[in-house]
Amino acid sequence: MKQHNPSDTNRYHLNPEMVKNGIYLDFEGEGKKRDGTIPCPHIAGLYKPYQDGYKYNVLFFKSHWTPVKAWHQNEYDRIGNFVDLMDELISEAENEGRYIFYWTIHEKVIIQLHAPELFERFEKVSINLHKPAKKFANRRGLLRDDDQKKGLNQFLKILKNASPLIVACKPTAAEACRRIDNYATKKKRWKHWTVEQKNVAKDLLRYNKDDCLGVLRLARKLGNSRF
């Protein structure tokens, strides 16, 4: 197991090597319910800049989402139990000396709720990028654009040479997850889905990948910053 004690980091506790070798994580699910509970996510998107071939892959936590996995045709995609797949991801970070980057506290809360036995290990190998991004913006007197409802877009928009803003999926990610649950339960094979149904799944994964890439692009900016 490689040690996670990087040297020569900047004021954001980052450096280019950490960013280049990072794993960029984003969950998609139904979100918080009316009773305040937060269900286990349906998928986790992962972007790995160092990986050969496919750099974006998906962990599917719903066994009946096999039609979507079959369509995606990615050799790194996995389908299985949330705890088992997240354990494998954390082990990869531990064994290869990588960090798992995520945006805001949501991902950490999900681990704490649905895989508490992994929480301590996850904390040691993960980085909430929202904190250094906020510090970066505040030091430069940059104001976030409150017109941008999506928090990640608020930060991407203010950076020099900013990344394209992330376009929300339609329907929302939460509604897309619910619809895909319904589609996949009724139709076990992708070829039997309608064009509209396929587009819901395709746009959800497009949105998830864009989120992962947005975090990566912001991490590159912060990791290479000297100030």
PyRosetta script that sets phi, psi and omega in degrees:
from pyrosetta import init, pose_from_sequence

init()
pose = pose_from_sequence("MKQHNPSDTNRYHLNPEMVKNGIYLDFEGEGKKRDGTIPCPHIAGLYKPYQDGYKYNVLFFKSHWTPVKAWHQNEYDRIGNFVDLMDELISEAENEGRYIFYWTIHEKVIIQLHAPELFERFEKVSINLHKPAKKFANRRGLLRDDDQKKGLNQFLKILKNASPLIVACKPTAAEACRRIDNYATKKKRWKHWTVEQKNVAKDLLRYNKDDCLGVLRLARKLGNSRF")
pose.set_psi(1, 127.7)
pose.set_omega(1, -179.9)
pose.set_phi(2, -80.8)
pose.set_psi(2, 146.8)
pose.set_omega(2, -179.4)
pose.set_phi(3, -79.4)
pose.set_psi(3, 142.3)
pose.set_omega(3, 177.6)
pose.set_phi(4, -102.5)
pose.set_psi(4, 72.7)
pose.set_omega(4, 177.8)
pose.set_phi(5, -138.2)
pose.set_psi(5, 68.6)
pose.set_omega(5, -175.5)
pose.set_phi(6, -63.1)
pose.set_psi(6, 141.6)
pose.set_omega(6, 175.8)
pose.set_phi(7, -102.2)
pose.set_psi(7, 167.0)
pose.set_omega(7, 175.6)
pose.set_phi(8, 57.2)
pose.set_psi(8, 47.8)
pose.set_omega(8, 174.6)
pose.set_phi(9, -93.4)
pose.set_psi(9, 161.5)
pose.set_omega(9, 179.1)
pose.set_phi(10, -88.3)
pose.set_psi(10, -169.9)
pose.set_omega(10, -176.3)
pose.set_phi(11, -65.9)
pose.set_psi(11, -13.5)
pose.set_omega(11, 177.9)
pose.set_phi(12, -96.7)
pose.set_psi(12, 8.8)
pose.set_omega(12, -179.7)
pose.set_phi(13, 60.3)
pose.set_psi(13, 36.9)
pose.set_omega(13, 179.3)
pose.set_phi(14, -131.6)
pose.set_psi(14, 160.7)
pose.set_omega(14, 169.5)
pose.set_phi(15, -148.9)
pose.set_psi(15, 164.7)
pose.set_omega(15, -175.9)
pose.set_phi(16, -57.6)
pose.set_psi(16, -34.9)
pose.set_omega(16, -178.6)
pose.set_phi(17, -65.5)
pose.set_psi(17, -42.7)
pose.set_omega(17, 177.7)
pose.set_phi(18, -59.9)
pose.set_psi(18, -41.4)
pose.set_omega(18, -177.8)
pose.set_phi(19, -68.8)
pose.set_psi(19, -45.2)
pose.set_omega(19, -178.2)
pose.set_phi(20, -62.4)
pose.set_psi(20, -35.7)
pose.set_omega(20, -177.2)
pose.set_phi(21, -96.7)
pose.set_psi(21, 10.2)
pose.set_omega(21, -175.7)
pose.set_phi(22, -76.8)
pose.set_psi(22, 163.1)
pose.set_omega(22, 173.1)
pose.set_phi(23, -114.1)
pose.set_psi(23, 123.6)
pose.set_omega(23, -173.4)
pose.set_phi(24, -105.5)
pose.set_psi(24, 116.6)
pose.set_omega(24, -168.7)
pose.set_phi(25, -111.9)
pose.set_psi(25, 138.2)
pose.set_omega(25, 173.4)
pose.set_phi(26, -149.3)
pose.set_psi(26, 125.5)
pose.set_omega(26, 177.8)
pose.set_phi(27, -90.5)
pose.set_psi(27, 149.7)
pose.set_omega(27, 169.5)
pose.set_phi(28, -130.4)
pose.set_psi(28, 136.4)
pose.set_omega(28, 179.2)
pose.set_phi(29, -165.3)
pose.set_psi(29, -163.2)
pose.set_omega(29, -176.5)
pose.set_phi(30, -79.3)
pose.set_psi(30, -14.4)
pose.set_omega(30, -178.9)
pose.set_phi(31, 76.9)
pose.set_psi(31, -174.3)
pose.set_omega(31, -176.0)
pose.set_phi(32, -68.6)
pose.set_psi(32, 134.7)
pose.set_omega(32, 178.1)
pose.set_phi(33, -86.8)
pose.set_psi(33, 171.4)
pose.set_omega(33, -177.3)
pose.set_phi(34, -61.6)
pose.set_psi(34, -29.7)
pose.set_omega(34, -179.6)
pose.set_phi(35, -84.2)
pose.set_psi(35, 4.9)
pose.set_omega(35, 176.8)
pose.set_phi(36, 91.8)
pose.set_psi(36, -9.3)
pose.set_omega(36, -180.0)
pose.set_phi(37, -77.7)
pose.set_psi(37, 152.2)
pose.set_omega(37, 178.6)
pose.set_phi(38, -119.7)
pose.set_psi(38, 109.2)
pose.set_omega(38, -178.6)
pose.set_phi(39, -67.0)
pose.set_psi(39, 162.0)
pose.set_omega(39, 173.4)
pose.set_phi(40, -60.6)
pose.set_psi(40, 141.1)
pose.set_omega(40, -179.7)
pose.set_phi(41, -66.3)
pose.set_psi(41, 161.6)
pose.set_omega(41, 177.8)
pose.set_phi(42, -85.3)
pose.set_psi(42, -37.8)
pose.set_omega(42, -178.9)
pose.set_phi(43, -142.4)
pose.set_psi(43, 160.9)
pose.set_omega(43, 166.6)
pose.set_phi(44, -126.0)
pose.set_psi(44, 125.3)
pose.set_omega(44, 173.4)
pose.set_phi(45, -90.2)
pose.set_psi(45, 140.6)
pose.set_omega(45, 179.0)
pose.set_phi(46, -129.7)
pose.set_psi(46, 132.8)
pose.set_omega(46, 173.1)
pose.set_phi(47, -121.7)
pose.set_psi(47, 126.3)
pose.set_omega(47, -175.8)
pose.set_phi(48, -125.9)
pose.set_psi(48, 99.5)
pose.set_omega(48, -176.5)
pose.set_phi(49, -58.1)
pose.set_psi(49, -28.8)
pose.set_omega(49, -174.8)
pose.set_phi(50, -81.8)
pose.set_psi(50, -11.5)
pose.set_omega(50, -171.4)
pose.set_phi(51, -78.6)
pose.set_psi(51, 138.9)
pose.set_omega(51, 175.8)
pose.set_phi(52, -76.1)
pose.set_psi(52, 154.0)
pose.set_omega(52, 178.3)
pose.set_phi(53, 66.8)
pose.set_psi(53, -128.5)
pose.set_omega(53, 178.2)
pose.set_phi(54, -62.9)
pose.set_psi(54, 127.4)
pose.set_omega(54, 177.3)
pose.set_phi(55, -100.6)
pose.set_psi(55, -23.4)
pose.set_omega(55, 177.6)
pose.set_phi(56, -105.5)
pose.set_psi(56, 131.0)
pose.set_omega(56, 174.5)
pose.set_phi(57, -143.0)
pose.set_psi(57, 168.7)
pose.set_omega(57, -172.5)
pose.set_phi(58, -126.4)
pose.set_psi(58, 136.2)
pose.set_omega(58, 168.9)
pose.set_phi(59, -99.9)
pose.set_psi(59, 120.0)
pose.set_omega(59, 179.9)
pose.set_phi(60, -98.9)
pose.set_psi(60, 124.3)
pose.set_omega(60, -177.5)
pose.set_phi(61, -100.5)
pose.set_psi(61, 1.2)
pose.set_omega(61, 178.1)
pose.set_phi(62, -114.5)
pose.set_psi(62, 118.2)
pose.set_omega(62, -173.4)
pose.set_phi(63, -62.8)
pose.set_psi(63, -27.4)
pose.set_omega(63, -177.8)
pose.set_phi(64, -83.1)
pose.set_psi(64, 1.4)
pose.set_omega(64, 177.2)
pose.set_phi(65, -83.7)
pose.set_psi(65, 19.0)
pose.set_omega(65, -179.1)
pose.set_phi(66, -57.6)
pose.set_psi(66, -32.8)
pose.set_omega(66, 177.3)
pose.set_phi(67, -61.8)
pose.set_psi(67, -37.7)
pose.set_omega(67, -179.8)
pose.set_phi(68, -69.2)
pose.set_psi(68, -42.8)
pose.set_omega(68, 177.2)
pose.set_phi(69, -60.5)
pose.set_psi(69, -41.9)
pose.set_omega(69, 179.9)
pose.set_phi(70, -63.0)
pose.set_psi(70, -40.8)
pose.set_omega(70, 178.0)
pose.set_phi(71, -65.3)
pose.set_psi(71, -40.5)
pose.set_omega(71, -173.6)
pose.set_phi(72, -65.1)
pose.set_psi(72, -31.1)
pose.set_omega(72, 174.0)
pose.set_phi(73, 49.8)
pose.set_psi(73, 54.0)
pose.set_omega(73, 179.8)
pose.set_phi(74, -117.0)
pose.set_psi(74, 123.7)
pose.set_omega(74, -175.5)
pose.set_phi(75, -63.1)
pose.set_psi(75, -21.4)
pose.set_omega(75, -178.3)
pose.set_phi(76, -93.8)
pose.set_psi(76, -7.5)
pose.set_omega(76, 178.7)
pose.set_phi(77, -63.9)
pose.set_psi(77, 146.6)
pose.set_omega(77, 177.0)
pose.set_phi(78, -134.5)
pose.set_psi(78, 152.9)
pose.set_omega(78, 174.6)
pose.set_phi(79, -132.4)
pose.set_psi(79, 129.5)
pose.set_omega(79, -177.0)
pose.set_phi(80, 172.9)
pose.set_psi(80, -165.9)
pose.set_omega(80, -177.8)
pose.set_phi(81, -69.3)
pose.set_psi(81, 139.2)
pose.set_omega(81, -177.2)
pose.set_phi(82, -56.4)
pose.set_psi(82, -50.4)
pose.set_omega(82, -176.5)
pose.set_phi(83, -62.3)
pose.set_psi(83, -44.6)
pose.set_omega(83, -177.7)
pose.set_phi(84, -63.8)
pose.set_psi(84, -45.4)
pose.set_omega(84, -177.7)
pose.set_phi(85, -69.4)
pose.set_psi(85, -37.2)
pose.set_omega(85, 177.3)
pose.set_phi(86, -70.6)
pose.set_psi(86, -33.5)
pose.set_omega(86, 174.8)
pose.set_phi(87, -60.7)
pose.set_psi(87, -42.7)
pose.set_omega(87, 178.5)
pose.set_phi(88, -63.7)
pose.set_psi(88, -40.6)
pose.set_omega(88, -179.6)
pose.set_phi(89, -65.1)
pose.set_psi(89, -45.5)
pose.set_omega(89, 179.3)
pose.set_phi(90, -63.9)
pose.set_psi(90, -39.6)
pose.set_omega(90, 178.2)
pose.set_phi(91, -62.6)
pose.set_psi(91, -38.9)
pose.set_omega(91, 176.7)
pose.set_phi(92, -60.3)
pose.set_psi(92, -45.8)
pose.set_omega(92, 178.8)
pose.set_phi(93, -62.7)
pose.set_psi(93, -43.0)
pose.set_omega(93, -179.5)
pose.set_phi(94, -64.1)
pose.set_psi(94, -47.6)
pose.set_omega(94, -173.1)
pose.set_phi(95, -73.8)
pose.set_psi(95, -26.7)
pose.set_omega(95, -176.8)
pose.set_phi(96, -107.6)
pose.set_psi(96, 6.1)
pose.set_omega(96, 177.5)
pose.set_phi(97, 65.8)
pose.set_psi(97, 35.2)
pose.set_omega(97, -178.9)
pose.set_phi(98, -103.9)
pose.set_psi(98, 162.9)
pose.set_omega(98, 173.9)
pose.set_phi(99, -113.3)
pose.set_psi(99, 145.2)
pose.set_omega(99, 175.0)
pose.set_phi(100, -97.8)
pose.set_psi(100, 114.9)
pose.set_omega(100, 179.8)
pose.set_phi(101, -96.2)
pose.set_psi(101, 139.9)
pose.set_omega(101, 176.6)
pose.set_phi(102, -145.8)
pose.set_psi(102, 167.5)
pose.set_omega(102, -175.0)
pose.set_phi(103, -110.5)
pose.set_psi(103, 121.3)
pose.set_omega(103, -178.1)
pose.set_phi(104, 67.3)
pose.set_psi(104, -176.4)
pose.set_omega(104, -171.8)
pose.set_phi(105, -82.6)
pose.set_psi(105, -8.2)
pose.set_omega(105, -172.0)
pose.set_phi(106, -55.8)
pose.set_psi(106, -48.0)
pose.set_omega(106, -177.3)
pose.set_phi(107, -61.6)
pose.set_psi(107, -40.5)
pose.set_omega(107, 179.3)
pose.set_phi(108, -65.3)
pose.set_psi(108, -39.2)
pose.set_omega(108, 178.1)
pose.set_phi(109, -62.7)
pose.set_psi(109, -41.5)
pose.set_omega(109, 179.2)
pose.set_phi(110, -60.3)
pose.set_psi(110, -44.3)
pose.set_omega(110, 178.1)
pose.set_phi(111, -62.1)
pose.set_psi(111, -45.4)
pose.set_omega(111, -178.2)
pose.set_phi(112, -60.9)
pose.set_psi(112, -37.8)
pose.set_omega(112, -177.9)
pose.set_phi(113, -78.6)
pose.set_psi(113, -42.1)
pose.set_omega(113, -169.1)
pose.set_phi(114, -110.5)
pose.set_psi(114, -7.0)
pose.set_omega(114, 174.3)
pose.set_phi(115, -148.0)
pose.set_psi(115, 58.4)
pose.set_omega(115, -176.0)
pose.set_phi(116, -58.3)
pose.set_psi(116, -27.0)
pose.set_omega(116, 179.1)
pose.set_phi(117, -68.8)
pose.set_psi(117, -16.0)
pose.set_omega(117, 180.0)
pose.set_phi(118, -101.8)
pose.set_psi(118, -6.7)
pose.set_omega(118, -168.9)
pose.set_phi(119, -59.4)
pose.set_psi(119, -47.3)
pose.set_omega(119, -177.8)
pose.set_phi(120, -62.3)
pose.set_psi(120, -42.0)
pose.set_omega(120, 178.8)
pose.set_phi(121, -66.6)
pose.set_psi(121, -40.3)
pose.set_omega(121, 179.4)
pose.set_phi(122, -61.1)
pose.set_psi(122, -43.7)
pose.set_omega(122, -179.4)
pose.set_phi(123, -59.1)
pose.set_psi(123, -35.7)
pose.set_omega(123, -176.2)
pose.set_phi(124, -72.2)
pose.set_psi(124, -23.9)
pose.set_omega(124, -175.2)
pose.set_phi(125, -117.9)
pose.set_psi(125, 14.3)
pose.set_omega(125, -176.0)
pose.set_phi(126, -125.4)
pose.set_psi(126, 157.8)
pose.set_omega(126, -178.7)
pose.set_phi(127, -134.9)
pose.set_psi(127, 122.9)
pose.set_omega(127, 173.1)
pose.set_phi(128, -81.8)
pose.set_psi(128, 108.9)
pose.set_omega(128, -172.5)
pose.set_phi(129, -76.3)
pose.set_psi(129, -14.0)
pose.set_omega(129, -178.2)
pose.set_phi(130, -63.0)
pose.set_psi(130, -38.7)
pose.set_omega(130, -177.6)
pose.set_phi(131, -63.1)
pose.set_psi(131, -53.7)
pose.set_omega(131, 177.8)
pose.set_phi(132, -65.5)
pose.set_psi(132, -31.7)
pose.set_omega(132, 178.7)
pose.set_phi(133, -64.9)
pose.set_psi(133, -41.0)
pose.set_omega(133, 178.7)
pose.set_phi(134, -65.8)
pose.set_psi(134, -39.5)
pose.set_omega(134, 177.9)
pose.set_phi(135, -63.9)
pose.set_psi(135, -42.6)
pose.set_omega(135, 178.6)
pose.set_phi(136, -58.6)
pose.set_psi(136, -47.4)
pose.set_omega(136, -178.4)
pose.set_phi(137, -66.2)
pose.set_psi(137, -42.8)
pose.set_omega(137, -178.0)
pose.set_phi(138, -65.1)
pose.set_psi(138, -37.4)
pose.set_omega(138, -179.2)
pose.set_phi(139, -65.2)
pose.set_psi(139, -26.8)
pose.set_omega(139, -178.0)
pose.set_phi(140, -100.5)
pose.set_psi(140, 4.4)
pose.set_omega(140, -179.1)
pose.set_phi(141, 63.9)
pose.set_psi(141, 28.3)
pose.set_omega(141, -179.0)
pose.set_phi(142, -86.9)
pose.set_psi(142, 131.9)
pose.set_omega(142, -178.6)
pose.set_phi(143, -97.9)
pose.set_psi(143, 133.6)
pose.set_omega(143, 175.8)
pose.set_phi(144, -72.1)
pose.set_psi(144, 149.9)
pose.set_omega(144, -179.1)
pose.set_phi(145, -89.0)
pose.set_psi(145, 102.9)
pose.set_omega(145, -178.1)
pose.set_phi(146, -68.8)
pose.set_psi(146, -10.1)
pose.set_omega(146, 175.1)
pose.set_phi(147, -70.3)
pose.set_psi(147, -21.0)
pose.set_omega(147, 177.4)
pose.set_phi(148, -87.2)
pose.set_psi(148, 106.9)
pose.set_omega(148, -176.9)
pose.set_phi(149, -65.6)
pose.set_psi(149, -33.1)
pose.set_omega(149, -179.7)
pose.set_phi(150, -79.3)
pose.set_psi(150, 120.1)
pose.set_omega(150, -174.9)
pose.set_phi(151, -57.8)
pose.set_psi(151, -40.9)
pose.set_omega(151, -179.8)
pose.set_phi(152, -62.5)
pose.set_psi(152, -39.2)
pose.set_omega(152, 177.9)
pose.set_phi(153, -63.2)
pose.set_psi(153, -33.3)
pose.set_omega(153, 178.5)
pose.set_phi(154, -57.8)
pose.set_psi(154, -38.1)
pose.set_omega(154, -179.0)
pose.set_phi(155, -84.2)
pose.set_psi(155, -38.4)
pose.set_omega(155, 178.9)
pose.set_phi(156, -61.8)
pose.set_psi(156, -33.4)
pose.set_omega(156, -175.0)
pose.set_phi(157, -71.1)
pose.set_psi(157, -29.3)
pose.set_omega(157, -173.8)
pose.set_phi(158, -89.4)
pose.set_psi(158, -10.5)
pose.set_omega(158, -176.7)
pose.set_phi(159, -82.5)
pose.set_psi(159, 146.9)
pose.set_omega(159, 175.7)
pose.set_phi(160, -62.8)
pose.set_psi(160, 138.5)
pose.set_omega(160, -175.2)
pose.set_phi(161, 54.5)
pose.set_psi(161, 44.2)
pose.set_omega(161, -174.6)
pose.set_phi(162, -60.3)
pose.set_psi(162, 151.5)
pose.set_omega(162, 176.2)
pose.set_phi(163, -70.1)
pose.set_psi(163, 157.7)
pose.set_omega(163, 172.6)
pose.set_phi(164, -57.1)
pose.set_psi(164, 143.7)
pose.set_omega(164, -179.9)
pose.set_phi(165, -69.9)
pose.set_psi(165, 151.7)
pose.set_omega(165, -178.2)
pose.set_phi(166, -82.3)
pose.set_psi(166, 124.9)
pose.set_omega(166, -179.6)
pose.set_phi(167, -88.6)
pose.set_psi(167, 125.2)
pose.set_omega(167, -179.4)
pose.set_phi(168, -62.4)
pose.set_psi(168, 149.8)
pose.set_omega(168, 177.3)
pose.set_phi(169, -82.3)
pose.set_psi(169, 155.0)
pose.set_omega(169, 178.6)
pose.set_phi(170, -126.2)
pose.set_psi(170, 119.8)
pose.set_omega(170, 1.8)
pose.set_phi(171, -68.4)
pose.set_psi(171, -177.2)
pose.set_omega(171, 179.0)
pose.set_phi(172, -58.7)
pose.set_psi(172, 162.0)
pose.set_omega(172, -179.6)
pose.set_phi(173, -58.3)
pose.set_psi(173, -41.9)
pose.set_omega(173, -179.7)
pose.set_phi(174, -62.5)
pose.set_psi(174, -45.4)
pose.set_omega(174, -180.0)
pose.set_phi(175, -68.5)
pose.set_psi(175, -37.3)
pose.set_omega(175, 177.8)
pose.set_phi(176, -60.6)
pose.set_psi(176, -42.0)
pose.set_omega(176, 179.1)
pose.set_phi(177, -62.1)
pose.set_psi(177, -42.2)
pose.set_omega(177, 178.9)
pose.set_phi(178, -64.5)
pose.set_psi(178, -42.6)
pose.set_omega(178, -179.5)
pose.set_phi(179, -66.1)
pose.set_psi(179, -42.3)
pose.set_omega(179, -179.1)
pose.set_phi(180, -65.3)
pose.set_psi(180, -36.4)
pose.set_omega(180, 172.7)
pose.set_phi(181, -53.2)
pose.set_psi(181, -46.6)
pose.set_omega(181, -178.4)
pose.set_phi(182, -67.4)
pose.set_psi(182, -46.3)
pose.set_omega(182, -180.0)
pose.set_phi(183, -59.6)
pose.set_psi(183, -48.0)
pose.set_omega(183, -172.8)
pose.set_phi(184, -70.2)
pose.set_psi(184, -27.8)
pose.set_omega(184, 177.1)
pose.set_phi(185, -70.4)
pose.set_psi(185, -36.5)
pose.set_omega(185, -176.1)
pose.set_phi(186, -87.9)
pose.set_psi(186, -31.9)
pose.set_omega(186, -177.0)
pose.set_phi(187, -127.6)
pose.set_psi(187, 110.4)
pose.set_omega(187, -172.5)
pose.set_phi(188, -79.6)
pose.set_psi(188, -14.4)
pose.set_omega(188, -176.8)
pose.set_phi(189, -120.6)
pose.set_psi(189, 136.3)
pose.set_omega(189, -176.6)
pose.set_phi(190, -56.5)
pose.set_psi(190, -38.3)
pose.set_omega(190, -175.6)
pose.set_phi(191, -65.8)
pose.set_psi(191, -16.0)
pose.set_omega(191, 179.2)
pose.set_phi(192, -91.0)
pose.set_psi(192, -5.1)
pose.set_omega(192, 178.6)
pose.set_phi(193, -78.0)
pose.set_psi(193, 149.0)
pose.set_omega(193, 175.6)
pose.set_phi(194, -74.9)
pose.set_psi(194, 166.5)
pose.set_omega(194, 177.3)
pose.set_phi(195, -59.6)
pose.set_psi(195, -42.4)
pose.set_omega(195, 180.0)
pose.set_phi(196, -62.4)
pose.set_psi(196, -42.7)
pose.set_omega(196, 179.3)
pose.set_phi(197, -64.6)
pose.set_psi(197, -42.8)
pose.set_omega(197, 178.1)
pose.set_phi(198, -61.7)
pose.set_psi(198, -39.9)
pose.set_omega(198, -178.6)
pose.set_phi(199, -65.4)
pose.set_psi(199, -33.0)
pose.set_omega(199, 176.4)
pose.set_phi(200, -61.5)
pose.set_psi(200, -45.8)
pose.set_omega(200, 179.8)
pose.set_phi(201, -67.7)
pose.set_psi(201, -43.6)
pose.set_omega(201, -179.3)
pose.set_phi(202, -62.2)
pose.set_psi(202, -41.5)
pose.set_omega(202, -177.5)
pose.set_phi(203, -72.2)
pose.set_psi(203, -32.4)
pose.set_omega(203, 176.0)
pose.set_phi(204, -62.5)
pose.set_psi(204, -45.2)
pose.set_omega(204, 179.6)
pose.set_phi(205, -70.0)
pose.set_psi(205, -34.2)
pose.set_omega(205, 175.3)
pose.set_phi(206, -61.2)
pose.set_psi(206, -45.7)
pose.set_omega(206, 179.6)
pose.set_phi(207, -63.0)
pose.set_psi(207, -43.6)
pose.set_omega(207, 179.9)
pose.set_phi(208, -63.1)
pose.set_psi(208, -43.6)
pose.set_omega(208, 178.0)
pose.set_phi(209, -62.6)
pose.set_psi(209, -41.8)
pose.set_omega(209, 178.8)
pose.set_phi(210, -61.5)
pose.set_psi(210, -38.1)
pose.set_omega(210, 176.7)
pose.set_phi(211, -62.1)
pose.set_psi(211, -46.5)
pose.set_omega(211, 179.2)
pose.set_phi(212, -59.8)
pose.set_psi(212, -44.4)
pose.set_omega(212, -179.7)
pose.set_phi(213, -66.7)
pose.set_psi(213, -36.2)
pose.set_omega(213, 177.6)
pose.set_phi(214, -61.0)
pose.set_psi(214, -42.3)
pose.set_omega(214, 178.1)
pose.set_phi(215, -66.2)
pose.set_psi(215, -40.3)
pose.set_omega(215, 177.6)
pose.set_phi(216, -61.4)
pose.set_psi(216, -45.7)
pose.set_omega(216, -177.3)
pose.set_phi(217, -65.5)
pose.set_psi(217, -37.4)
pose.set_omega(217, 176.7)
pose.set_phi(218, -68.8)
pose.set_psi(218, -39.0)
pose.set_omega(218, 178.1)
pose.set_phi(219, -63.0)
pose.set_psi(219, -38.6)
pose.set_omega(219, 177.5)
pose.set_phi(220, -61.4)
pose.set_psi(220, -42.0)
pose.set_omega(220, 179.1)
pose.set_phi(221, -62.6)
pose.set_psi(221, -46.4)
pose.set_omega(221, -178.4)
pose.set_phi(222, -70.9)
pose.set_psi(222, -40.2)
pose.set_omega(222, -177.2)
pose.set_phi(223, -67.2)
pose.set_psi(223, -26.4)
pose.set_omega(223, -179.7)
pose.set_phi(224, -97.4)
pose.set_psi(224, 0.4)
pose.set_omega(224, -177.8)
pose.set_phi(225, -78.6)
pose.set_psi(225, 139.4)
pose.set_omega(225, 177.2)
pose.set_phi(226, -99.3)
pose.set_psi(226, -8.6)
pose.set_omega(226, -174.5)
pose.set_phi(227, -128.5)
pose.dump_pdb("model.pdb")
